[in-house]
Amino acid sequence: MLPIEGVIPPLRTALSAANCAVLVAPPGAGKTTIVPLRLLDQAWLADLKILMLEPRRLAARMAAERMAATLGENVGDTVGYRVRLQSRISARTRIEVVTEGVFSRMILDDPSLAGVGVVIFDEFHERSLEADLGLALARDAQLVLRDDLRLLVMSATLDGAAVANLLGDAPIVESQGRTFPVRTVYLGRGEVLEDQVVRGVERALASETGSLLVFLPGRRKFDGPRCVCGHGSVPLMCLSRHFMGPWTRSIRIGLSLQQNPDSAKSFLPHPSPRPASP
């Protein structure tokens, strides 16, 4: 069970008693993919929709896909998303995950947000101009046009008290999350980054149990390096598609999303060919 489940009852109570709330939960607590689903059956929501804002298109798509998978449905059924130049929603959609820019256009076109019961501002600690504008417009709509509209601001690191004060002393719900011991191991210097990453992966496979999560700063430099594993020598970028020994182990490659958002979508990218040398 994810840590966020422990604060779902007080969060429901807060949103039943007031039209604003602030949820503070550390990364990995489950707020993005659990909270919208747990609000679907609330009496105050009735048949209205849930809008959840994400700062990036990739985050919006992945959040919608995860929630739909949790329900055993396809994206576009109960859970859908709208991003620039792409949307997957239907008449059955109750939860729409949208980017902050899409929400700004939605509320400017319809200031009353007809058909919407709650707007969730996820990852609000990232603080963008569009997120701040969206919250200001939503709060204005709530005060002037829709006192039944709920606003929920979710954050991992933002000062919850300051946001709560902005929303008229809204109740704050906090999740403590879950911590694990961390041991730092230094590989030393002397190798180029690509080779050092390969050696680090090989060393972890040989000395540790469990799965690996490898974060890389970009894709181009890591298409060529190869790693020796149970299936022979394979490109580092293909490690996720090869099992390293027991079937319970896997490797996930995480890229910089800003540098290559499409290939990082599934975190299991295929290597791309290098450009021809002049």
N, C-alpha and C positions, 0 to 999 in steps of 0.2 A: 504494500500500500504506500502510495506517495505521501510525503509529509503534509501536503496541502489538504488532504482529506480530513485531517484533524481540526481544521478551522472552518470547514464548510458550514456546520451548524451555526456558529456565531456570525458568519458572513450572511447567511440567509436571514437570520434574525435582524441584523443591521439593515439590510435592504428592505425588509418588511416594515421596519419602524421608521426609516428615513429614506429620502430619495437620492442620497449620496453616500458613498463609503470609500474608504481607502484600504487597499490590501497590500501589506508589505510582506514579501516572501523572498528568500534567497534564490539564486539560480538553481534550477533542478528540482524545485519543490513541486512542480506540476501545475502551477497556476494557469498557464496558457492553454493547456489541453484538457484540464479537469474542470475548472470553474465554470465555463460556459455550459458544459453538459449538466452540471449539478444545479444550474439555475432554471433549466427548461421546465421543471414541474412546479415552479412557484406560482401561487395563486395570483399574485400581483402582475405576473407576466401575461396571464391568460393566453391568448392566441397571438400575441405580439412577437416580434423578432428580437434577436440579440445581435447587435453589431459589435464586433471586436476589432480594434485598430491595431495594426502592426506597422513598424517603421519601414519594412522592406517587403518587396514582392515575394522574394523567396520565403521569408518567414511566414507570410500570409498563406502561401500555397501549402507549405509543410504543416502548419498548424491545422489547416482544414483537412488535409489528408490524414493526419494522425487522429483527429476526432472522428472522422468518418470511419476509419478502420476500427476504432474502439466500439462504434455502434454496429459494426459489421455491414456497413453500407458503402455505396459509392459516393464520391464527392459530387455535390449537386443535389443530393437527396435532403436529409435533415441538415447537413452541414455543407456550405458552399463558400466560395470566395469571389471577390472582385478585385482585380488589379488593373493597372493601365493596359489597355488593349486586349484584356482577357477576363472572362468571367465564367464561372460554373455554378449557376444557381437554377432553381426551378420553383414552381408554385408550392412545392412541399418544404422548401428551405426555411428553417427556423433560426439557424445561426449563420451569419454572414461574416467572414473574416475579410477585412478590407484594409488597404493601405491608407495612411493618413491623408495623402493627396486625394484619393477617391472619396474619403469621408468629407473633406472640405467642399468638394463639388456637390455631394449629396445634400448637405445641409444648406448650402447656398441656394440650391434648386428648390428645396422643401424645408424651410426653417423650422417647421413643426415636427419634422421627422415622423410623419404619419406611418403607423404600422410598426413602429419601433418601441420596444418596452424598456430596453436598457442599452446604454453605450458603454463598452469596456475599453479603457485606454491602457493597453498592455505596453510593457517596457517603457513606461513614462519617464523613467530616470534618464533615458537617452536625450530628452529635451531637444526637440527640433522645432523650427518655426511653425511647421504645419500641425504638429501635435498641440502646441500651445494655442494656435488659432482654433483648432478643432475643439479643444476643451472650452475656450472662451465662448465660442458660438453655441456649443451644446449647453453650457451653463446659462447663457442668455435665453435660449429657447426654453429651458426648464423654468426659469424665473418668470418669463413673460407669457409663454404659450402653452407649456406642458408641465404642470406641476406633478403629473404622474410619471414623468420620464425619469428613469433611474440613471445615475452616472456612477461608474465604478472605476477608480484609478488604481492600477496595479503596478508595483515597482519592486525592484530588488534592492536598490541602494538609496533611493531618494528619501529625503526627510519627510516622513509621512505627516508629521504635525503641521508643516508648512502648507502642504497640499490640502490637508483637512481644514485648515483655517481659511484657505481660499474658497473652499466649498461650504462655507458656513458652519464650521466646527463639525464636520462629518465624522462619524465613528471610524476608528482605526482598528483593523483586524490584522494581527501579526502571526506569521508562521515561523517557527524557529528553524525549520529545515532539518537537515541531517548532516552530520560531519563524520569524516573518516580520517584516520591517521595518514599522513603524507610523508614519504621519505624521498629526499632529493639526492640524486646520484649524478655526479659530474663526470663527463666523458673526457675532459681535458681538451687541449688544443693541438694544432698541428695539421689537421686535415681540413679540406674544403668542406663546406656545409653539406653538400650532397652526399659525399662519402661518409661523413660523420653520422648523418641520419641513418644510412644503411647499416653501419656498424652498430649503432644504438639499437636498431630494431632486431638485428641478429643476436645481440647480447641479451636483450630482454626475452626473446624467444627461448634462449638456451637456459637462462637462469631463473625465470619467473613462471608462474602458472597463471592461467586465466587469459583474457583477451587483451588486445592492445588498442589504444586510441592514439593515433599519430597526427599531430598538427603540423602542417607545412605552410610556409609563407606564400607559395604560389605553385603553379603547375609546370611551367616550361622547364625549370631547372631539374625537375624530378621525373621527367619522362625517360631519361636515359639510364640513371643508376639502377643497378640490379642487386637483388638480395638472394642469397642462397638459403633455400628452405627445403621442406620435405618433398616438394615437387620439382626440385632442381632450381636452376637459376632463372628467376623471373624478374621483370621490371618492377621497381619499387611501387609504381603507381598501380600495378595489377595485384598487389598483395592481398587486397580485400577479396579477390575472387579465388584465392587458393587457401586451403585449410593447412594450418601449421601444426600438424600432429593430431591431437585428439579432436573429435568433432565438436567438442564444446568450446573450442577456441576460435576466435576470428580476429581480424585486423580491420580497423576502420581508418580511412584516410580522410582527414579534414583539411580543406583548403581555405585560403583567404577568399571569402565570398565576394568581396569587392573586386578582386582581380579576375575571378572566373566564376560568376554565379551559376551559369548553366551547368558546367561540369561538376560543380560542388553540390548540385541539388540533392543527389542521393548519397553523397559521400562515398560513392563507389565508382569513380570516374574511369573511363577507358583512356589509355595513352593516345595522344595525338601525334601525328608524324611531325618530325622536325622540318622547318623550312629548308629548302635546298640551298646548299652553299653557293655563293656567287662564283 
